[in-house]
Amino acid sequence: MCLDLGQASMRHETCARCGFLYAKGDPADEKAHVRYHANFVNGLSSGGVGGMTLKPADGQKVVWESENSDVRCVALDVASKASKGAMARIARGIERELCMPENWICENATGALKAFVCVVKKGNRVVGALFAEKVSEAYRTLPGAKLSSNATDGTVVAHGNKPERALCGVRAIWTHASARRRGYARAMLNSMRAHLVVGYVVDAKECAFTQPTEAGTALALSYCEDETFLVY
């Protein structure tokens, strides 16, 4: 282990290709980056976790494209046999990336799932995915609530006890480290609001999130443009 005391030779960098954050100048970190990078590059061709792919197929609906049209967001419905297998595969990859229990996304959902997946057109690489379900109520976080951890429930954010109306439940949302801060998470959330409930565009304040990570909490607060948001 090396301590970062501001040495000129040691600085944290994020690899632009694989998204791995490491301490440049730390031999152990640099070796870890080499291993991860190799797995990521291999995954691009094999469809592994580091390089999940989604080829165009029946049952997919394009709901958003980036300004230069190099990335598209497609909607998948678990009710479609053509999409069910792809959704399960992507969900397993996200569970590994986010250290979630296996099969938590799909098997423990309370309603029919839809997925909104950002895919790079060249190579069909998945760079983001959101899994959503319809809900009827959720609970509002407390203003300024901090994340806390316990042995039973893991990381939780404090919330009130009074249920409020909610329509969209964000079961999981993930963006690859190399594709963050490009608007993909917001594009997936916007697509969910427009397409999850037929004939109705859900307000951002009617969207609820499962207990989020610290980064997820920041995303929810920013997206809802409020000091609180809904959890379920």
C-alpha positions as a Markdown table, in Angstrom:
| # | Residue | x | y | z |
|---|---|---|---|---|
| 1 | Met | 0.0 | 0.0 | 0.0 |
| 2 | Cys | 1.3 | 3.5 | -0.8 |
| 3 | Leu | 0.1 | 6.7 | 0.9 |
| 4 | Asp | -0.8 | 9.6 | -1.4 |
| 5 | Leu | 0.9 | 12.5 | 0.3 |
| 6 | Gly | 0.9 | 14.7 | -2.8 |
| 7 | Gln | 3.9 | 13.1 | -4.4 |
| 8 | Ala | 4.5 | 14.4 | -8.0 |
| 9 | Ser | 5.0 | 10.8 | -9.1 |
| 10 | Met | 1.6 | 9.7 | -7.7 |
| 11 | Arg | -1.7 | 10.9 | -9.0 |
| 12 | His | -5.1 | 9.3 | -9.5 |
| 13 | Glu | -6.1 | 8.8 | -13.1 |
| 14 | Thr | -9.1 | 7.3 | -14.9 |
| 15 | Cys | -8.2 | 5.2 | -18.0 |
| 16 | Ala | -10.1 | 6.7 | -20.9 |
| 17 | Arg | -10.6 | 3.2 | -22.5 |
| 18 | Cys | -11.6 | 0.9 | -19.6 |
| 19 | Gly | -12.7 | 3.5 | -17.0 |
| 20 | Phe | -10.5 | 2.1 | -14.2 |
| 21 | Leu | -9.5 | 4.6 | -11.5 |
| 22 | Tyr | -6.0 | 3.9 | -10.2 |
| 23 | Ala | -3.1 | 5.7 | -8.5 |
| 24 | Lys | -0.4 | 6.3 | -11.1 |
| 25 | Gly | 2.9 | 5.6 | -9.5 |
| 26 | Asp | 1.7 | 2.9 | -7.2 |
| 27 | Pro | 3.0 | -0.5 | -8.6 |
| 28 | Ala | 0.1 | -2.5 | -7.2 |
| 29 | Asp | -2.5 | -0.1 | -8.6 |
| 30 | Glu | -0.8 | -0.1 | -12.0 |
| 31 | Lys | -0.7 | -3.9 | -12.1 |
| 32 | Ala | -4.4 | -4.0 | -11.2 |
| 33 | His | -5.1 | -1.5 | -14.0 |
| 34 | Val | -3.2 | -3.7 | -16.5 |
| 35 | Arg | -5.3 | -6.7 | -15.5 |
| 36 | Tyr | -8.6 | -4.9 | -15.6 |
| 37 | His | -7.8 | -3.2 | -18.9 |
| 38 | Ala | -6.9 | -6.6 | -20.5 |
| 39 | Asn | -10.2 | -8.1 | -19.2 |
| 40 | Phe | -12.1 | -5.1 | -20.5 |
| 41 | Val | -10.6 | -5.3 | -24.0 |
| 42 | Asn | -11.2 | -9.0 | -24.1 |
| 43 | Gly | -14.8 | -8.4 | -22.9 |
| 44 | Leu | -15.4 | -6.1 | -25.9 |
| 45 | Ser | -15.2 | -9.1 | -28.2 |
| 46 | Ser | -16.7 | -11.7 | -25.9 |
| 47 | Gly | -19.6 | -9.7 | -24.5 |
| 48 | Gly | -18.2 | -10.0 | -20.9 |
| 49 | Val | -18.9 | -7.7 | -18.0 |
| 50 | Gly | -16.3 | -5.1 | -19.2 |
| 51 | Gly | -17.8 | -5.0 | -22.7 |
| 52 | Met | -21.4 | -6.0 | -22.6 |
| 53 | Thr | -23.0 | -5.8 | -26.1 |
| 54 | Leu | -26.5 | -5.5 | -27.4 |
| 55 | Lys | -27.1 | -6.1 | -31.1 |
| 56 | Pro | -30.2 | -4.7 | -32.8 |
| 57 | Ala | -33.0 | -7.2 | -32.7 |
| 58 | Asp | -36.8 | -7.7 | -32.6 |
| 59 | Gly | -38.5 | -6.2 | -29.5 |
| 60 | Gln | -36.1 | -3.2 | -29.3 |
| 61 | Lys | -37.5 | 0.3 | -29.6 |
| 62 | Val | -35.1 | 3.2 | -30.1 |
| 63 | Val | -36.2 | 6.0 | -27.8 |
| 64 | Trp | -33.3 | 8.4 | -27.9 |
| 65 | Glu | -30.1 | 9.2 | -29.9 |
| 66 | Ser | -27.2 | 11.4 | -29.1 |
| 67 | Glu | -26.6 | 14.6 | -31.0 |
| 68 | Asn | -24.0 | 13.0 | -33.3 |
| 69 | Ser | -26.1 | 9.8 | -33.5 |
| 70 | Asp | -23.3 | 7.5 | -32.3 |
| 71 | Val | -25.1 | 6.4 | -29.2 |
| 72 | Arg | -28.7 | 5.3 | -29.0 |
| 73 | Cys | -31.0 | 4.4 | -26.1 |
| 74 | Val | -33.3 | 1.4 | -26.7 |
| 75 | Ala | -36.2 | 0.2 | -24.7 |
| 76 | Leu | -36.6 | -3.5 | -23.8 |
| 77 | Asp | -39.7 | -5.1 | -22.2 |
| 78 | Val | -39.4 | -8.2 | -20.1 |
| 79 | Ala | -42.8 | -9.3 | -21.5 |
| 80 | Ser | -41.1 | -9.7 | -24.9 |
| 81 | Lys | -39.5 | -13.1 | -25.4 |
| 82 | Ala | -37.0 | -11.5 | -27.8 |
| 83 | Ser | -35.9 | -9.1 | -25.1 |
| 84 | Lys | -36.1 | -11.2 | -21.9 |
| 85 | Gly | -32.8 | -13.0 | -22.4 |
| 86 | Ala | -30.9 | -9.8 | -23.2 |
| 87 | Met | -32.3 | -8.0 | -20.2 |
| 88 | Ala | -31.3 | -10.9 | -17.9 |
| 89 | Arg | -27.8 | -10.9 | -19.3 |
| 90 | Ile | -27.3 | -7.1 | -18.9 |
| 91 | Ala | -28.8 | -7.2 | -15.4 |
| 92 | Arg | -26.3 | -9.8 | -14.3 |
| 93 | Gly | -23.5 | -7.7 | -15.7 |
| 94 | Ile | -24.7 | -4.7 | -13.8 |
| 95 | Glu | -25.2 | -6.7 | -10.6 |
| 96 | Arg | -21.5 | -7.7 | -10.8 |
| 97 | Glu | -20.4 | -4.1 | -11.5 |
| 98 | Leu | -22.4 | -2.7 | -8.6 |
| 99 | Cys | -21.8 | -5.6 | -6.2 |
| 100 | Met | -25.5 | -6.4 | -6.0 |
| 101 | Pro | -26.9 | -9.8 | -5.0 |
| 102 | Glu | -27.2 | -12.2 | -8.0 |
| 103 | Asn | -30.6 | -12.0 | -9.8 |
| 104 | Trp | -31.7 | -9.1 | -7.6 |
| 105 | Ile | -32.7 | -6.8 | -10.5 |
| 106 | Cys | -35.0 | -9.2 | -12.4 |
| 107 | Glu | -36.2 | -11.8 | -9.9 |
| 108 | Asn | -37.1 | -9.6 | -7.0 |
| 109 | Ala | -38.9 | -6.9 | -9.0 |
| 110 | Thr | -42.5 | -6.2 | -7.8 |
| 111 | Gly | -43.8 | -5.4 | -11.3 |
| 112 | Ala | -43.1 | -5.9 | -15.0 |
| 113 | Leu | -39.6 | -4.6 | -15.8 |
| 114 | Lys | -38.5 | -2.4 | -18.7 |
| 115 | Ala | -34.9 | -1.7 | -19.5 |
| 116 | Phe | -33.5 | 1.4 | -21.2 |
| 117 | Val | -30.1 | 0.7 | -22.5 |
| 118 | Cys | -27.5 | 3.1 | -24.0 |
| 119 | Val | -25.6 | 1.4 | -26.8 |
| 120 | Val | -22.7 | 2.7 | -28.9 |
| 121 | Lys | -23.7 | 2.0 | -32.5 |
| 122 | Lys | -20.2 | 1.1 | -33.6 |
| 123 | Gly | -19.6 | -2.3 | -32.0 |
| 124 | Asn | -23.0 | -2.4 | -30.2 |
| 125 | Arg | -21.2 | -1.8 | -26.8 |
| 126 | Val | -23.5 | -1.2 | -23.8 |
| 127 | Val | -22.4 | 2.0 | -21.9 |
| 128 | Gly | -25.4 | 2.5 | -19.7 |
| 129 | Ala | -28.6 | 0.7 | -18.6 |
| 130 | Leu | -31.6 | 1.5 | -16.4 |
| 131 | Phe | -34.1 | -1.0 | -15.1 |
| 132 | Ala | -37.5 | 0.4 | -14.2 |
| 133 | Glu | -40.8 | -0.9 | -12.9 |
| 134 | Lys | -44.2 | 0.7 | -12.2 |
| 135 | Val | -44.8 | 1.6 | -8.5 |
| 136 | Ser | -47.7 | 3.3 | -6.7 |
| 137 | Glu | -46.1 | 4.8 | -3.7 |
| 138 | Ala | -42.7 | 5.7 | -2.2 |
| 139 | Tyr | -41.1 | 7.5 | 0.7 |
| 140 | Arg | -39.4 | 10.9 | 0.7 |
| 141 | Thr | -35.9 | 11.2 | 1.9 |
| 142 | Leu | -35.2 | 13.6 | 4.7 |
| 143 | Pro | -33.6 | 17.0 | 3.8 |
| 144 | Gly | -29.8 | 16.7 | 4.1 |
| 145 | Ala | -30.1 | 13.0 | 4.9 |
| 146 | Lys | -26.8 | 11.2 | 4.9 |
| 147 | Leu | -26.1 | 7.7 | 3.7 |
| 148 | Ser | -25.5 | 5.2 | 6.5 |
| 149 | Ser | -24.5 | 1.6 | 6.7 |
| 150 | Asn | -25.5 | -1.3 | 8.8 |
| 151 | Ala | -24.8 | -5.1 | 8.8 |
| 152 | Thr | -28.3 | -6.0 | 7.8 |
| 153 | Asp | -29.4 | -3.7 | 5.1 |
| 154 | Gly | -26.1 | -2.4 | 3.7 |
| 155 | Thr | -26.1 | 1.3 | 2.6 |
| 156 | Val | -29.3 | 3.1 | 3.3 |
| 157 | Val | -30.6 | 6.7 | 3.2 |
| 158 | Ala | -32.9 | 8.0 | 5.8 |
| 159 | His | -36.5 | 8.7 | 4.8 |
| 160 | Gly | -39.9 | 9.6 | 6.3 |
| 161 | Asn | -42.7 | 7.2 | 7.1 |
| 162 | Lys | -45.5 | 8.8 | 5.1 |
| 163 | Pro | -46.1 | 7.3 | 1.6 |
| 164 | Glu | -46.3 | 9.6 | -1.4 |
| 165 | Arg | -47.6 | 9.0 | -4.9 |
| 166 | Ala | -45.0 | 7.6 | -7.3 |
| 167 | Leu | -45.3 | 6.0 | -10.7 |
| 168 | Cys | -41.8 | 5.1 | -11.9 |
| 169 | Gly | -39.5 | 2.9 | -9.8 |
| 170 | Val | -35.8 | 3.0 | -10.8 |
| 171 | Arg | -34.6 | -0.4 | -9.8 |
| 172 | Ala | -31.1 | 0.0 | -11.0 |
| 173 | Ile | -29.2 | 2.6 | -13.1 |
| 174 | Trp | -25.6 | 2.2 | -14.3 |
| 175 | Thr | -23.2 | 4.0 | -16.6 |
| 176 | His | -19.8 | 2.7 | -17.5 |
| 177 | Ala | -17.0 | 4.7 | -16.0 |
| 178 | Ser | -15.6 | 5.6 | -19.4 |
| 179 | Ala | -19.0 | 7.1 | -20.5 |
| 180 | Arg | -19.9 | 9.2 | -17.5 |
| 181 | Arg | -20.7 | 12.9 | -17.6 |
| 182 | Arg | -22.0 | 12.7 | -21.1 |
| 183 | Gly | -25.7 | 12.9 | -20.3 |
| 184 | Tyr | -26.5 | 9.2 | -20.7 |
| 185 | Ala | -28.0 | 8.7 | -17.3 |
| 186 | Arg | -30.3 | 11.7 | -17.8 |
| 187 | Ala | -31.2 | 10.4 | -21.3 |
| 188 | Met | -32.2 | 7.1 | -19.8 |
| 189 | Leu | -34.2 | 8.7 | -17.0 |
| 190 | Asn | -36.0 | 10.9 | -19.5 |
| 191 | Ser | -36.8 | 7.9 | -21.7 |
| 192 | Met | -38.1 | 6.0 | -18.8 |
| 193 | Arg | -40.5 | 8.8 | -17.8 |
| 194 | Ala | -41.8 | 9.1 | -21.4 |
| 195 | His | -42.2 | 5.4 | -22.1 |
| 196 | Leu | -42.8 | 3.4 | -18.9 |
| 197 | Val | -46.4 | 4.5 | -18.4 |
| 198 | Val | -48.4 | 4.3 | -21.7 |
| 199 | Gly | -49.9 | 7.7 | -22.7 |
| 200 | Tyr | -48.4 | 9.6 | -19.8 |
| 201 | Val | -45.1 | 11.4 | -19.3 |
| 202 | Val | -44.2 | 10.9 | -15.6 |
| 203 | Asp | -43.0 | 14.0 | -13.7 |
| 204 | Ala | -39.5 | 13.7 | -12.3 |
| 205 | Lys | -40.9 | 14.1 | -8.8 |
| 206 | Glu | -43.0 | 11.0 | -9.4 |
| 207 | Cys | -39.9 | 8.9 | -9.9 |
| 208 | Ala | -38.6 | 6.8 | -7.0 |
| 209 | Phe | -35.3 | 5.1 | -6.5 |
| 210 | Thr | -34.2 | 1.9 | -4.7 |
| 211 | Gln | -31.8 | 2.6 | -1.9 |
| 212 | Pro | -29.0 | 4.4 | -3.9 |
| 213 | Thr | -25.3 | 4.6 | -3.6 |
| 214 | Glu | -23.6 | 7.9 | -2.8 |
| 215 | Ala | -23.3 | 8.5 | -6.5 |
| 216 | Gly | -26.9 | 7.5 | -7.1 |
| 217 | Thr | -28.1 | 9.8 | -4.4 |
| 218 | Ala | -26.2 | 12.7 | -6.1 |
| 219 | Leu | -27.8 | 11.8 | -9.4 |
| 220 | Ala | -31.3 | 11.6 | -7.9 |
| 221 | Leu | -31.0 | 15.0 | -6.2 |
| 222 | Ser | -29.6 | 16.6 | -9.4 |
| 223 | Tyr | -32.3 | 15.0 | -11.6 |
| 224 | Cys | -35.2 | 15.8 | -9.4 |
| 225 | Glu | -33.9 | 19.4 | -8.8 |
| 226 | Asp | -34.8 | 19.2 | -5.1 |
| 227 | Glu | -33.2 | 18.7 | -1.7 |
| 228 | Thr | -35.1 | 15.4 | -1.4 |
| 229 | Phe | -36.3 | 12.5 | -3.6 |
| 230 | Leu | -38.4 | 9.4 | -3.3 |
| 231 | Val | -37.1 | 5.9 | -2.4 |
| 232 | Tyr | -38.9 | 2.6 | -2.3 |
